[in-house]
């Protein structure tokens, strides 16, 4: 069977799966289809005024997370929204959820394997020029100025910072802006697609992280998506 004949979900999962360690379960769900209904405790977290698009993406993200938990041999259970709007994962689960128009993705691991996880997916469209100064620090903008596709790679920086932020949040529970991390980017381009690695460096203390600490991650562009992953493995 050709790659083009595979379902979108299969292609998206094949794109994102290699970004994460083998100990991480990666699952996807189509928000444009009919995702399974979320658990009652999850649905209660949605605003009564939430539009249909928000409801479908929320349900697809939770469905992907439930599937990922089952892939790890765990029982699927509710993942409500906390007071700071972040998912509240059950004890014994480390996870992250992201969704865009095309796909919802969830990654889940056991805490003995991962301190933190972050995933982000975005449509592969350039970041608006007027947003670049808000998202990218001066050194990142300097790097972008030397690239052939600065708008697209600015979107990668946005996505990578989202993934790194989610990854650190389980430990710090700290909010900070896009200037709270500075990325070092490494590209790996082939005729088929662009991918690479990044190192997200804290620009200020966010305990237990200190200024200069880093979170490592990687990204891939393909299938109309930009997907980024950040991981904090347990040291054995």
Secondary structure, DSSP 8 states (H G I E B T S, - for coil): --GGGS-HHHHHHHHHHTTS-TTSEEEEE-TTS------HHHHTTS-TT--HHHHHHHHHHHHHHHHHHHHTT-------B-TTSSB---TT-EEEEEE-SS-EEEEEE-TTTEEEEEEEEEES----HHHHHHHS-HHHHHHHTTSTTHHHHHHHHHHHHHHHHHHHHHHH-----GGGEEEEEEEEE-SS-EEEEEEEEESS-BTTB-TT-EEEEEEEEETTEEEEEEEEE---
